[in-house]
Amino acid sequence: MTNHGCICVVTCVVIVLASPLAYAQTEEKASVFNSAYVLEVKSEPAHQSDLTRYLISVQLPEGDRVSSVYGTNLHPLTVRAPAGVFNSPYNGSWSASGMNPKFFEIMPDMIDDTYATIGLTTSAKVSGFAGAEDPTMVQDPGAPWDVFFTESGETNLDISTHTGGAFFVLRTASNGMAQEGRVFLMQVTTAGPLSGAMNLQLFPASDDYDEVRYRFEFNGTGEHPGYPIE
């Protein structure tokens, strides 16, 4: 069920994969499906020498849009960073809306902040993209997930309650469309490995579907094909 071009929290399901065998089976299923959507996880050295920045994006066909990144009890959204994440005290938001490049020179560790986003690395206001919107978030008051993006040392992003949670932009937001073939979704800075699973609501450019939902599982860097879910 959708509302104003964004996802409403619904009840659907999938088992979060924990073992290498299960992960390999999921990768095989996605590969067999020949997914048009691929989760891309890259890493780069952080400003702080003992940390690594992981950059998570989704590759999508020209004209398609990302609307929402979400999790429910049936299709949990998880990100595991067992070494703990870094969050800068200078980003007062859970998202890229608090990232202001003017501060990077005097507070260089800020560039390593862990944050969620849809297509932005700064606030929409200073992004330079006409029609861009900062993402909005919804969460279960009994299981808040924004702490993963606001408190250093957090090890698990887990959106898996019946109420669920999401961050999203409206269908009209320009930052939901791909830049150079991809939409940036998350930066996670940590000293160790990264793994997890994400669900996306997307709006295809074709008239075949009004909206589609895909699930992606990843374990480290690389390209991870998605598969459709209800």
N, C-alpha and C positions, 0 to 999 in steps of 0.2 A: 504494500500500500504506500502511495507517495502523496506528498502534500507540498504544493508550491515548488515543485522541482527538487525537493530534497527527500531524504529517506525518513520515514517514521519508524520508530523502533518496533520491530515485529518479532514473532516467534518462528524461528527456523532452526535447523541443526546440522552440526558436523562435529566429529571428534577431533580434538586438537592432537596432532601427531607428535609423539614423544620419542620414538625410536628411529634410528637411521633407516631401517627396513621400511617402516611406515612412510617416512619421508620419500624414499626412493620410489615406493609404489605410487605416491601422490604425483611425483614428478612424471612418472611414466603415464599416468592417467591424463595429465594435462598435455603431455607431448602427443599422445594418441589423438586427443581432441583437436590438436593443431590450433591452439588458442590465438586469437587476434590480439589478446592482451597479455603483456608480460611484465612481471615485477622485476625491476632492475635494482640490485643492491651493489653499490660501489663503496670503496673505502679510500680514505686519504689521510695523511698525517694531520693531526690536530695542531693548533698553535702550542698547546701544552705537550711537551715532548713524550710524555708517558701515555698519551691517549690517542685514540683513533676516531675519526669522524666517519660514520656510516651514513651514506646518502641514499634514501629509498625513493624510487620514482616508479611510475607505471608508463610503459610504452603503449601507445594506442594509435589506431588509424587516424588519418587526417580528418578533421571535422567532428570527431567524437569528443565528448566532454566527460570529465569526472565531476560527479555531484557530491558523493558522500563516501567516507571511510567509516565503517561501523562494525559493531560486534553485538551478539545476543547470546543467550544460553544455548542456542542451537548451532550458531556459527560464531564461536568466540573469536575476538580479536586479541592476539597475544604478541608481545615482544619481550624476549628474554635477554637480559644483559647481566649475567651472573656476577660480573666485576663491579656492577653499579654504574649509573650514568652520571655525567656532569651536567649541572644546571647552573647557569650564571645568575647571581642575584640581581644583575642589572637588566635582565629581561623580566618584566613584571607580568608577563602573560605566559600561557601554556603554548601559544602558537608563535608564528613568525611575526605577528603584529607588534611584538615588543622589540624586534630587532631593528635597530637604527644604525646604519653604517657610520654616521657621524661620531658614534661613541667607540667604534672599533679601535681607533688609533690610541685613545687614552685609556681604554679598558679592553685590551686585546684578547683576554680570555673569553670575552663575551661571544666572540665568533664561534666558540666551541659549544655554545649552548645546545641543549637537547630540546627540540620543539617539533610540533606537528604543523602541517600546512596543507594548502591545496594550491600548488603552482606559484608560491611566493617564497622569497628568502628575507623579505622585510615586510613592514606593514603595507597594506594596499595603497595608502596615501602617498608613500614615497617610492613605490615600486616603479613608477613610470608607465604602468599598463592602464590604458583607458578602460574603464568599466570593470576594474578589478575590485574584489570584495574580500575583506578579512573573513576567514571561516568562523562559523558559529559552532559551539559545542553543546551537546546534551549528555547528561550522565545520570545514573541512578544515585540518588542522595545517600543510599545505604552502602554504595560501593564506588566512591569517586575514583576516577582514573587520571584526572589531570595532574596528580602529584608526581607521576612519572616525568612530567615535563616542567615541574617547578621545584623539585627537591633533589639535591644531589644524593647519590648513594642508592636510589631506587633501583631495584633489579627486575621488576616485572610490571609490564603494562598488561592488564587483564580486564577485558570488557566481556563478561560472560554471564551476566544475570538475566533474569526473565525480562526486566525492563530494558536492559541493554544500554547502549550509548553510541554516539557518533560525533564526528565533526564534518561540516558540510558547507557548501556555498549554493546559492540559487543557480538555476539552469542558465540564467542570463549572465553570470559572472564570467568575465573574459579569462580569468586565471584558471578556469576549469578546462580550458582548451590547451592542447599540447604546444609547447615551445620546443622546437627541434625534435619533435616526435615523442615527447614525454611530458608528464606532469609530475612535479616534485611533490612528495607526500610527507616526508619526515627526515629530520636529521637526528641521529642518536650518537652521542659521544661517550665512549667507554674505553676501559683499558683491556677488555677481553673480547670474547666472541659475541655474536648476535644471531638470534634465530627468532622465528615467530610465524604468525599467520594473519592475513588481513582480508577483509571483504570490502569490495567496492561496488557502489551503484554508479552506473555509467549511462550516458545518453548517446546512442549511436547516431551518426550522421545520416544513415540510411533510414528509409521509411518502414523497414521490416519490423522493427521493434521500437516502442516508445522508450523503454528503459531495460537494461539488463543488469544482472548482479553476478560478479565473479569473485572467486576465492583464490588466494595465493598463499602458498607455504614456502618458507625459505629457511636455509641453514647456512649462514655465511654469505659471502659475496657471490655475484653471478646473476644470470637471467633465469627467472623462475616463471614458466607459463602458468596462466590461471585456468580455471575451469568453471563453467556456469553453475549457479546454485539458484534455488527458488527463493 
